[in-house]
Amino acid sequence: MNKFFLLLPLCLIGMLCFSGCHDAPSSDKQTILTGRIKVLVDESLAPIVQEQLEVFQHSYVNAEIELVFMPENRVVNDLINDSAEVVVLTRLLRPDELKFFEARGFKPRVSQFATDAVTLITNITTGDSTITMEEVLGTLRGEGGGRPLIFDNANSGTVRYLKELANIETFPAQGVFALNSHSDVFAYVHDHPGTVGVIGLNWMLKPDSISRKYLRVVRPMSVKNLPGNPGDDDFYLPTQSNLALDLYAMERPVYLINAEPRYGLGMGFAAFMSGERGQRIVLKSGLMPDSLPPRQIIIRKN
């Protein structure tokens, strides 16, 4: 069903381009390729969404999209409170959250455009750069014996994700700490060998200027999954190929959720990210695209 909704705006693009020859589009007019919207983004996904927007707005100059990066909890709260209509998250809305939209007579449109990974990082001076999910979950449950886990933000999507994996409501008093940002995690792991940072893969692949200076001393860890799950036979890095083969233990989908009650710019942006150009951007970024872009192989006769 989602694929149907994504094909519709792609068909409309040609119509809009044709009509633009007679009546130049304006950012004051709300269509799937023009207008102004605000998109709230889980801050762990900032680099990939920023890349998508830069290419999109270069192609569609009358589209003005403001990206606002914030922790996952705030993104969902603002969406439900009608402060924004388009968001990018690593989870779907829950039934109780969907009730706010059902009461208004519609259901948000959802499109997955990438797969990200919750990434564990450690100081390179630490001898062991491998870790098992048994150790990770044991630390989260307060069982002791594991290395300290350092999160980016108490309200982040990585915190929510690992709480769900561990089946816990709150973190233990010891062994788990939440800071203020992903760059704080890089800095902490840099300064405290033996700790394990928890970030989104996107920030490891596309660090900002603050985080980049720590990369010489920080590296991603290889993870072994729980027995009976894919990736339980060895330790796997959060690479694109391991995500494609379902070998990395902590992968998570990336969704654009569009709660516009009409066909607007949010639909156009979703169609772009799920289309061939957007998927190529995801592929180049190091994340796993939802659908692999086709490759043309030209065979020439000698």
Buried (B, 14 or more C-beta within 10 A) or exposed (E): EBEEBBEEBBEBBEEBEEEEEEEEBEBEEBBBBBBBBBBBBBBBBBBBBBBBBEBBBEEBEBBBBEBBBBBBBBBBBBBBEEEBBBBBBBBBBEEEBBEBBEEEEEEBBBBBBBBBBBBBBBBBEBEEBBBBBBBBBBBBBBEEEBBBBBBBBEBBBBBBBBBEBBEBEEBEEEBBBBBEBBBBBBBBBBEEEEBBBBBBBBBBBBBEEEBEEBBEBBBBBBBBBBEEEBBBEEBBBBBBEBBBEBBBBBBBBBBBBBBBEEBBBBBBBBBBBBBEEBBBBBBEBBBBBBBEBEEEEEEEEE
